[in-house]
Amino acid sequence: MRTRTPEDRRTVVTAGPTLTPDEIRLVLPGAEVRPPVAADQVLRWDLRPGDRLLIIDGLFLHSRAIRHKELLALIDAGVEVYGASSMGALRAAELAPFGMVGIGSVFRAYRDQEITGDDEVALLHAGPEADHRAMSWALVDLRHAVRHAQRTGVIGSDCAALIVDTAARMPFTARDSATVLAAARAQGADADELDAFRTGYARGGPRIKRRDAVTALRHLALTKEQPPAAEVPARGRLTYLGAPVPLAETVFLRSWRSTPLPEACRSGATTPVSGEQVLEALALTWDGFPDALRDIAAAEILAVLPTAHGTPPLTARAGWPALSATLSEHSAELGLPADRAAARSYAELLRPDERELPWQQAGALLATRLWRTTSRLDWATPAVAALRDHPAFAATAAALIRCGEESDPDDPADAADSADSAAEQQRTRAQCARILAAWQVTGPAELMPALRAHGFLGLPDFVRTVRAHLPFLSTAEPVPEAARAPGAAA
């Protein structure tokens, strides 16, 4: 439970191409503006009870769309979730019975089943370097503009119907003005009326999505001084048609959340940095991370074993000799390869020199490399718990926070860096090569063992992580070898 005031709660808005960050802050000063939202994001933004999230625009073509359960989890956690205009209107119509607040005409049209297609709000747009500028019509905007043109006598009813019907039959990716109007003309629409519509509406005619977005921002601006509930529970706010309902906690939902940093590492910082981000940065820069992760993995594997009366379970602090001996003793009981023959199909997870170790050592080491066989495993919680008091963890968390505070998400240069540009790809390749060289990866036989030893599921996972941490890696210094994990042995 915590008390929030209007001054200390956050208001996050996801937008572009409907509105630019400057246009948003003109209506709602102090808003934290983020690009169009996608899956696997909102639960990592450190939103807390009493905070507000307004979804306007979202991604879905080249990224997975934001999931319903991600928003249900925020509502359950006491976050006020609003939707309008585009992806926000669609999700709000679907989740209104559960407490998501929809605003505007597009939301009401979806809620009342006047429109039903996801493509009604879809359009093509440029990247962040061009403020996500719209490059095609959203069908709801085109319908609105056509109705306005018909009411004001610019076009007749036959031409209006042909424009909308022609656009509706096209894929949303083809709904730019030239393509839509040329197709309508081929269907028999009056050429003079089409020219008049093009002149008056094709470049900045009335946009219902924009109007709805501004309406939603004004609503949040008018209510920003209203405090949230005095006591907002951390869980249990989800309802269905006003009646409380439990949120089913699944392994998928846990994988979408971020592990919060210990308060001691926050030091009052407002930059959202998660435990996973610190662990990823440690994996890329700290020489002691493989040993630390090895011991943590061994302790987690052994945690499922029943212990003798009065004998506490082994933890990562027990050290590798004790952990490896216990893993070897109970390998069959744990469902692990019990000998070299059983481990033959997993040989690529051990370096050539590791395969020559006595089986008690090689088998135990292999077990820790097999630990992370899925991205859904909650490995971050035990890793953060084991390393939270370590100097390397605190130093890396502080460096990530500084890096976040020094970056400006609205700066064109920073926005370009976040895009999948050729320059970014080149920097990513250079950093990957540097890190693999530091890990003494000289050929294919060393690659997978090194990746698994540092907690990565494979090469795509490693490359994605390096790309995400490019700003940090450009300034980070390797953590000294002396800063080893508590209890870890070489």
BELUR-V585139 format. One record per pair of residues at least 12 apart in sequence whose ideal C-beta (glycine too) atoms are under 8 Angstrom apart, sorted by sequence separation. I is the first residue (numbers start at 1). J is the second residue. D is the distance in whole Angstrom. If there is no record, write none. Layout:
# BELUR-V585139
<<I & J & D> <I & J & D>>
This chain:
# BELUR-V585139
<<21 & 33 & 4> <83 & 95 & 8> <123 & 135 & 7> <124 & 136 & 4> <235 & 247 & 8> <261 & 273 & 6> <302 & 314 & 6> <314 & 326 & 6> <350 & 362 & 6> <447 & 459 & 7> <89 & 102 & 6> <123 & 136 & 5> <147 & 160 & 7> <167 & 180 & 5> <170 & 183 & 7> <181 & 194 & 5> <261 & 274 & 7> <265 & 278 & 8> <81 & 95 & 8> <88 & 102 & 8> <93 & 107 & 6> <106 & 120 & 8> <123 & 137 & 7> <146 & 160 & 5> <166 & 180 & 6> <260 & 274 & 7> <261 & 275 & 6> <299 & 313 & 8> <436 & 450 & 7> <13 & 28 & 7> <89 & 104 & 6> <92 & 107 & 5> <96 & 111 & 6> <106 & 121 & 7> <123 & 138 & 5> <259 & 274 & 6> <260 & 275 & 7> <299 & 314 & 6> <350 & 365 & 7> <439 & 454 & 7> <55 & 71 & 8> <94 & 110 & 8> <122 & 138 & 7> <167 & 183 & 8> <181 & 197 & 7> <258 & 274 & 3> <259 & 275 & 3> <298 & 314 & 8> <299 & 315 & 5> <350 & 366 & 6> <11 & 28 & 7> <83 & 100 & 6> <89 & 106 & 4> <93 & 110 & 4> <121 & 138 & 5> <122 & 139 & 8> <146 & 163 & 5> <163 & 180 & 7> <166 & 183 & 5> <167 & 184 & 8> <181 & 198 & 6> <258 & 275 & 7> <259 & 276 & 6> <261 & 278 & 7> <299 & 316 & 5> <349 & 366 & 6> <13 & 31 & 5> <15 & 33 & 7> <37 & 55 & 6> <81 & 99 & 8> <82 & 100 & 7> <83 & 101 & 7> <84 & 102 & 7> <89 & 107 & 4> <92 & 110 & 8> <93 & 111 & 4> <120 & 138 & 7> <121 & 139 & 8> <146 & 164 & 6> <163 & 181 & 7> <166 & 184 & 5> <258 & 276 & 6> <298 & 316 & 7> <11 & 30 & 7> <12 & 31 & 7> <13 & 32 & 7> <14 & 33 & 8> <15 & 34 & 8> <16 & 35 & 6> <17 & 36 & 8> <81 & 100 & 5> <82 & 101 & 5> <83 & 102 & 5> <84 & 103 & 4> <85 & 104 & 6> <88 & 107 & 8> <92 & 111 & 8> <120 & 139 & 5> <121 & 140 & 6> <258 & 277 & 8> <299 & 318 & 7> <340 & 359 & 6> <343 & 362 & 8> <350 & 369 & 7> <11 & 31 & 5> <12 & 32 & 5> <13 & 33 & 5> <14 & 34 & 5> <15 & 35 & 8> <16 & 36 & 6> <37 & 57 & 7> <38 & 58 & 7> <71 & 91 & 6> <75 & 95 & 8> <81 & 101 & 7> <82 & 102 & 8> <83 & 103 & 7> <84 & 104 & 5> <86 & 106 & 7> <90 & 110 & 6> <119 & 139 & 6> <120 & 140 & 5> <296 & 316 & 5> <339 & 359 & 6> <343 & 363 & 7> <346 & 366 & 6> <349 & 369 & 4> <11 & 32 & 7> <12 & 33 & 8> <13 & 34 & 7> <14 & 35 & 7> <15 & 36 & 7> <36 & 57 & 4> <37 & 58 & 5> <38 & 59 & 4> <53 & 74 & 6> <66 & 87 & 7> <80 & 101 & 7> <82 & 103 & 6> <85 & 106 & 6> <89 & 110 & 6> <142 & 163 & 7> <143 & 164 & 6> <163 & 184 & 5> <166 & 187 & 6> <177 & 198 & 6> <181 & 202 & 7> <295 & 316 & 4> <302 & 323 & 7> <349 & 370 & 7> <10 & 32 & 6> <12 & 34 & 6> <14 & 36 & 6> <36 & 58 & 5> <37 & 59 & 7> <38 & 60 & 8> <65 & 87 & 7> <84 & 106 & 7> <117 & 139 & 8> <142 & 164 & 7> <162 & 184 & 5> <295 & 317 & 8> <298 & 320 & 7> <340 & 362 & 8> <14 & 37 & 4> <36 & 59 & 5> <68 & 91 & 7> <72 & 95 & 7> <75 & 98 & 6> <84 & 107 & 6> <166 & 189 & 8> <295 & 318 & 8> <340 & 363 & 8> <343 & 366 & 6> <346 & 369 & 8> <39 & 63 & 7> <40 & 64 & 7> <42 & 66 & 7> <71 & 95 & 6> <75 & 99 & 5> <83 & 107 & 7> <292 & 316 & 7> <295 & 319 & 7> <299 & 323 & 7> <302 & 326 & 6> <339 & 363 & 8> <346 & 370 & 7> <38 & 63 & 4> <39 & 64 & 4> <41 & 66 & 7> <66 & 91 & 7> <75 & 100 & 6> <115 & 140 & 7> <142 & 167 & 6> <159 & 184 & 7> <162 & 187 & 5> <177 & 202 & 4> <295 & 320 & 6> <298 & 323 & 4> <302 & 327 & 7> <305 & 330 & 6> <338 & 363 & 8> <38 & 64 & 6> <39 & 65 & 6> <53 & 79 & 6> <55 & 81 & 7> <68 & 94 & 6> <72 & 98 & 6> <162 & 188 & 7> <163 & 189 & 7> <177 & 203 & 8> <294 & 320 & 7> <298 & 324 & 7> <301 & 327 & 7> <337 & 363 & 6> <38 & 65 & 7> <39 & 66 & 6> <43 & 70 & 6> <47 & 74 & 6> <52 & 79 & 7> <53 & 80 & 7> <55 & 82 & 7> <56 & 83 & 8> <60 & 87 & 7> <68 & 95 & 6> <162 & 189 & 4> <336 & 363 & 7> <38 & 66 & 6> <39 & 67 & 6> <42 & 70 & 5> <49 & 77 & 6> <50 & 78 & 6> <51 & 79 & 5> <52 & 80 & 4> <53 & 81 & 5> <54 & 82 & 4> <55 & 83 & 5> <56 & 84 & 6> <57 & 85 & 7> <58 & 86 & 7> <59 & 87 & 8> <90 & 118 & 6> <139 & 167 & 6> <295 & 323 & 6> <298 & 326 & 8> <302 & 330 & 7> <305 & 333 & 7> <37 & 66 & 5> <42 & 71 & 7> <48 & 77 & 8> <49 & 78 & 3> <50 & 79 & 8> <51 & 80 & 7> <52 & 81 & 8> <53 & 82 & 7> <54 & 83 & 7> <55 & 84 & 8> <56 & 85 & 5> <57 & 86 & 5> <58 & 87 & 3> <71 & 100 & 6> <139 & 168 & 6> <291 & 320 & 7> <298 & 327 & 6> <305 & 334 & 7> <337 & 366 & 7> <43 & 73 & 6> <47 & 77 & 7> <48 & 78 & 8> <49 & 79 & 7> <50 & 80 & 8> <52 & 82 & 7> <54 & 84 & 7> <56 & 86 & 6> <57 & 87 & 6> <58 & 88 & 7> <137 & 167 & 7> <159 & 189 & 5> <304 & 334 & 7> <336 & 366 & 8> <337 & 367 & 8> <432 & 462 & 7> <39 & 70 & 7> <43 & 74 & 7> <48 & 79 & 7> <56 & 87 & 7> <57 & 88 & 7> <90 & 121 & 6> <109 & 140 & 7> <158 & 189 & 7> <159 & 190 & 5> <163 & 194 & 8> <328 & 359 & 7> <336 & 367 & 5> <432 & 463 & 6> <435 & 466 & 7> <42 & 74 & 6> <47 & 79 & 5> <55 & 87 & 6> <56 & 88 & 5> <89 & 121 & 7> <158 & 190 & 8> <302 & 334 & 8> <328 & 360 & 4> <331 & 363 & 6> <12 & 45 & 7> <55 & 88 & 4> <58 & 91 & 8> <139 & 172 & 7> <142 & 175 & 7> <301 & 334 & 6> <331 & 364 & 8> <334 & 367 & 7> <54 & 88 & 7> <87 & 121 & 7> <106 & 140 & 6> <138 & 172 & 8> <156 & 190 & 7> <159 & 193 & 4> <163 & 197 & 7> <336 & 370 & 7> <432 & 466 & 5> <12 & 47 & 7> <86 & 121 & 4> <155 & 190 & 8> <159 & 194 & 7> <301 & 336 & 8> <325 & 360 & 7> <328 & 363 & 6> <428 & 463 & 6> <431 & 466 & 5> <55 & 91 & 6> <85 & 121 & 8> <136 & 172 & 7> <139 & 175 & 7> <324 & 360 & 7> <327 & 363 & 7> <328 & 364 & 5> <331 & 367 & 7> <10 & 47 & 7> <19 & 56 & 7> <55 & 92 & 8> <136 & 173 & 7> <138 & 175 & 8> <156 & 193 & 6> <324 & 361 & 6> <327 & 364 & 4> <10 & 48 & 8> <18 & 56 & 5> <136 & 174 & 8> <137 & 175 & 5> <142 & 180 & 7> <155 & 193 & 4> <159 & 197 & 7> <428 & 466 & 6> <9 & 48 & 8> <12 & 51 & 7> <14 & 53 & 8> <18 & 57 & 5> <136 & 175 & 5> <137 & 176 & 7> <154 & 193 & 7> <155 & 194 & 8> <325 & 364 & 8> <428 & 467 & 5> <431 & 470 & 7> <11 & 51 & 7> <12 & 52 & 7> <13 & 53 & 8> <14 & 54 & 7> <17 & 57 & 7> <136 & 176 & 5> <137 & 177 & 7> <324 & 364 & 4> <327 & 367 & 5> <438 & 478 & 8> <9 & 50 & 5> <10 & 51 & 5> <11 & 52 & 5> <12 & 53 & 5> <13 & 54 & 5> <14 & 55 & 5> <15 & 56 & 4> <16 & 57 & 6> <135 & 176 & 7> <155 & 196 & 7> <323 & 364 & 7> <324 & 365 & 7> <327 & 368 & 8> <9 & 51 & 5> <10 & 52 & 7> <11 & 53 & 8> <12 & 54 & 7> <14 & 56 & 6> <15 & 57 & 5> <154 & 196 & 5> <155 & 197 & 5> <428 & 470 & 7> <431 & 473 & 5> <9 & 52 & 7> <11 & 54 & 7> <13 & 56 & 7> <14 & 57 & 6> <137 & 180 & 7> <154 & 197 & 6> <424 & 467 & 7> <427 & 470 & 6> <4 & 48 & 7> <14 & 58 & 7> <4 & 49 & 7> <2 & 48 & 7> <4 & 50 & 3> <154 & 200 & 6> <424 & 470 & 7> <2 & 49 & 6> <4 & 51 & 8> <149 & 196 & 8> <154 & 201 & 8> <427 & 474 & 8> <2 & 50 & 8> <124 & 172 & 8> <149 & 197 & 5> <123 & 172 & 6> <124 & 173 & 6> <37 & 87 & 7> <122 & 172 & 4> <36 & 87 & 7> <146 & 197 & 8> <149 & 200 & 7> <86 & 138 & 7> <119 & 171 & 8> <123 & 175 & 7> <124 & 176 & 8> <145 & 197 & 8> <149 & 201 & 6> <119 & 172 & 4> <148 & 201 & 8> <417 & 470 & 7> <417 & 471 & 7> <146 & 201 & 8> <145 & 201 & 5> <149 & 205 & 8> <148 & 205 & 7> <60 & 118 & 8> <148 & 206 & 5> <145 & 205 & 4> <61 & 122 & 8> <145 & 206 & 6> <60 & 122 & 7> <144 & 206 & 6> <145 & 207 & 8> <144 & 207 & 7> <141 & 205 & 8> <144 & 208 & 4> <407 & 471 & 6> <141 & 206 & 8> <141 & 207 & 5> <298 & 364 & 7> <301 & 367 & 6> <18 & 85 & 5> <141 & 208 & 6> <301 & 368 & 7> <18 & 86 & 6> <140 & 208 & 6> <141 & 209 & 6> <403 & 471 & 5> <140 & 209 & 6> <298 & 367 & 7> <403 & 472 & 5> <297 & 367 & 8> <298 & 368 & 5> <301 & 371 & 6> <316 & 386 & 5> <138 & 209 & 6> <294 & 365 & 7> <297 & 368 & 4> <300 & 371 & 7> <315 & 386 & 8> <400 & 472 & 6> <403 & 475 & 7> <399 & 472 & 7> <14 & 88 & 8> <294 & 368 & 5> <297 & 371 & 4> <57 & 132 & 7> <293 & 368 & 8> <297 & 372 & 8> <379 & 455 & 7> <399 & 475 & 8> <399 & 476 & 6> <300 & 379 & 8> <369 & 449 & 7> <372 & 452 & 7> <297 & 379 & 8> <300 & 382 & 5> <375 & 457 & 6> <296 & 379 & 8> <299 & 382 & 8> <369 & 452 & 4> <372 & 455 & 6> <374 & 457 & 8> <396 & 479 & 7> <369 & 453 & 7> <373 & 457 & 8> <395 & 479 & 7> <372 & 457 & 6> <296 & 382 & 6> <375 & 461 & 8> <296 & 383 & 5> <299 & 386 & 8> <392 & 479 & 5> <121 & 209 & 7> <395 & 483 & 8> <293 & 383 & 7> <296 & 386 & 5> <292 & 383 & 8> <295 & 386 & 8> <296 & 387 & 8> <392 & 483 & 4> <391 & 483 & 5> <35 & 128 & 6> <352 & 445 & 6> <390 & 483 & 7> <392 & 485 & 8> <292 & 386 & 7> <351 & 445 & 7> <352 & 446 & 8> <292 & 387 & 6> <351 & 446 & 6> <354 & 449 & 7> <390 & 485 & 6> <36 & 132 & 7> <390 & 486 & 6> <35 & 132 & 7> <348 & 445 & 8> <389 & 486 & 8> <292 & 390 & 8> <351 & 449 & 5> <387 & 485 & 7> <349 & 448 & 6> <350 & 449 & 6> <351 & 450 & 8> <386 & 485 & 7> <348 & 448 & 5> <349 & 449 & 6> <386 & 486 & 8> <279 & 380 & 6> <348 & 449 & 8> <106 & 208 & 6> <105 & 208 & 6> <106 & 209 & 6> <349 & 452 & 5> <104 & 208 & 8> <276 & 380 & 5> <279 & 383 & 5> <288 & 392 & 7> <107 & 212 & 7> <275 & 380 & 5> <279 & 384 & 7> <282 & 387 & 8> <17 & 123 & 7> <105 & 211 & 8> <106 & 212 & 5> <275 & 381 & 8> <278 & 384 & 8> <286 & 392 & 5> <104 & 211 & 7> <105 & 212 & 6> <17 & 125 & 4> <104 & 212 & 3> <275 & 383 & 8> <279 & 387 & 8> <16 & 125 & 7> <17 & 126 & 8> <103 & 212 & 7> <104 & 213 & 8> <275 & 384 & 4> <282 & 392 & 6> <286 & 396 & 7> <20 & 131 & 5> <104 & 215 & 5> <282 & 393 & 7> <285 & 396 & 7> <16 & 128 & 7> <103 & 215 & 6> <104 & 216 & 6> <103 & 216 & 4> <17 & 131 & 7> <282 & 396 & 5> <16 & 131 & 6> <17 & 132 & 4> <278 & 393 & 6> <281 & 396 & 5> <16 & 132 & 3> <17 & 133 & 6> <103 & 219 & 6> <17 & 134 & 4> <278 & 396 & 5> <281 & 399 & 7> <278 & 397 & 5> <281 & 400 & 6> <255 & 375 & 6> <255 & 376 & 5> <259 & 380 & 4> <254 & 376 & 8> <259 & 381 & 6> <262 & 384 & 8> <278 & 400 & 6> <86 & 209 & 6> <89 & 212 & 7> <255 & 378 & 7> <261 & 384 & 8> <265 & 388 & 7> <277 & 400 & 6> <85 & 209 & 5> <252 & 376 & 6> <254 & 378 & 5> <264 & 388 & 8> <273 & 397 & 6> <85 & 210 & 7> <251 & 376 & 5> <259 & 384 & 5> <251 & 377 & 8> <262 & 388 & 5> <85 & 212 & 4> <86 & 213 & 8> <251 & 378 & 7> <273 & 400 & 5> <84 & 212 & 5> <85 & 213 & 4> <88 & 216 & 8> <265 & 393 & 7> <273 & 401 & 5> <84 & 213 & 6> <265 & 394 & 6> <271 & 400 & 8> <264 & 394 & 7> <271 & 401 & 5> <84 & 215 & 7> <85 & 216 & 7> <267 & 398 & 7> <273 & 404 & 6> <84 & 216 & 4> <265 & 397 & 4> <269 & 401 & 5> <272 & 404 & 8> <265 & 398 & 7> <271 & 404 & 4> <82 & 216 & 6> <267 & 401 & 8> <271 & 405 & 5> <266 & 401 & 8> <270 & 405 & 8> <261 & 397 & 6> <269 & 405 & 7> <82 & 219 & 8> <82 & 220 & 7> <99 & 237 & 7> <99 & 238 & 7> <98 & 238 & 6> <99 & 239 & 5> <98 & 239 & 7> <98 & 240 & 6> <97 & 240 & 6> <97 & 241 & 5> <98 & 245 & 8> <80 & 228 & 7> <78 & 228 & 8> <78 & 229 & 8> <284 & 435 & 6> <78 & 232 & 4> <78 & 233 & 6> <78 & 234 & 7> <56 & 213 & 5> <77 & 234 & 6> <77 & 235 & 6> <76 & 235 & 6> <78 & 237 & 5> <294 & 453 & 7> <56 & 216 & 7> <76 & 236 & 7> <77 & 237 & 7> <293 & 453 & 7> <76 & 237 & 5> <293 & 454 & 7> <54 & 216 & 6> <75 & 237 & 6> <76 & 238 & 4> <293 & 455 & 5> <54 & 217 & 7> <75 & 238 & 5> <290 & 453 & 4> <290 & 454 & 6> <289 & 454 & 6> <54 & 220 & 6> <72 & 238 & 6> <289 & 455 & 7> <52 & 220 & 6> <319 & 487 & 5> <320 & 488 & 7> <321 & 489 & 7> <316 & 485 & 7> <317 & 486 & 6> <318 & 487 & 7> <319 & 488 & 7> <320 & 489 & 5> <284 & 454 & 8> <316 & 486 & 8> <317 & 487 & 4> <319 & 489 & 5> <76 & 247 & 4> <283 & 454 & 4> <316 & 487 & 6> <283 & 455 & 5> <315 & 487 & 8> <316 & 488 & 8> <283 & 456 & 7> <73 & 247 & 6> <72 & 247 & 6> <279 & 455 & 7> <50 & 228 & 4> <49 & 228 & 7> <50 & 229 & 7> <73 & 253 & 6> <284 & 465 & 7> <50 & 232 & 5> <283 & 465 & 7> <284 & 466 & 7> <49 & 232 & 3> <69 & 252 & 8> <73 & 256 & 8> <49 & 233 & 7> <69 & 253 & 6> <73 & 257 & 8> <49 & 234 & 6> <280 & 465 & 5> <284 & 469 & 6> <31 & 217 & 8> <70 & 256 & 6> <27 & 214 & 6> <69 & 256 & 8> <49 & 237 & 8> <280 & 468 & 7> <281 & 469 & 6> <285 & 473 & 8> <18 & 207 & 8> <28 & 217 & 5> <31 & 220 & 8> <67 & 256 & 8> <280 & 469 & 6> <284 & 473 & 7> <27 & 217 & 4> <28 & 218 & 8> <295 & 485 & 7> <18 & 209 & 5> <19 & 210 & 7> <27 & 218 & 6> <281 & 472 & 6> <285 & 476 & 5> <287 & 478 & 7> <288 & 479 & 7> <18 & 210 & 6> <28 & 220 & 6> <29 & 221 & 8> <277 & 469 & 8> <284 & 476 & 8> <285 & 477 & 8> <286 & 478 & 7> <287 & 479 & 7> <292 & 484 & 8> <295 & 487 & 7> <24 & 217 & 6> <28 & 221 & 5> <285 & 478 & 5> <286 & 479 & 4> <287 & 480 & 8> <288 & 481 & 7> <291 & 484 & 7> <292 & 485 & 3> <295 & 488 & 6> <19 & 213 & 5> <27 & 221 & 6> <30 & 224 & 8> <285 & 479 & 6> <287 & 481 & 5> <291 & 485 & 6> <294 & 488 & 8> <18 & 213 & 5> <19 & 214 & 7> <281 & 476 & 7> <288 & 483 & 6> <28 & 224 & 8> <288 & 484 & 4> <289 & 485 & 8> <292 & 488 & 5> <282 & 479 & 7> <286 & 483 & 7> <288 & 485 & 6> <291 & 488 & 4> <15 & 213 & 7> <19 & 217 & 8> <291 & 489 & 7> <291 & 490 & 7> <288 & 488 & 7> <13 & 217 & 7> <11 & 220 & 6> <44 & 256 & 8> <46 & 258 & 7> <11 & 224 & 7> <43 & 256 & 5> <44 & 257 & 7> <43 & 257 & 5> <44 & 258 & 4> <46 & 260 & 7> <43 & 258 & 7> <40 & 256 & 6> <39 & 256 & 8> <6 & 224 & 6> <6 & 225 & 5> <9 & 228 & 7> <6 & 226 & 7> <6 & 227 & 6> <5 & 227 & 6> <4 & 227 & 7> <4 & 228 & 5> <46 & 272 & 4> <3 & 230 & 6> <45 & 272 & 6> <3 & 231 & 6> <4 & 232 & 6> <44 & 272 & 7> <46 & 274 & 7> <2 & 231 & 8> <3 & 232 & 8> <1 & 231 & 5> <2 & 232 & 7> <44 & 274 & 6> <1 & 232 & 7> <1 & 233 & 6> <2 & 234 & 8> <44 & 276 & 8> <1 & 234 & 7> <129 & 412 & 6> <129 & 415 & 6> <128 & 415 & 4> <129 & 416 & 5> <128 & 416 & 7> <128 & 418 & 6> <129 & 419 & 6> <128 & 419 & 6> <127 & 419 & 5> <34 & 409 & 7> <33 & 409 & 8> <33 & 410 & 7> <21 & 410 & 5>>
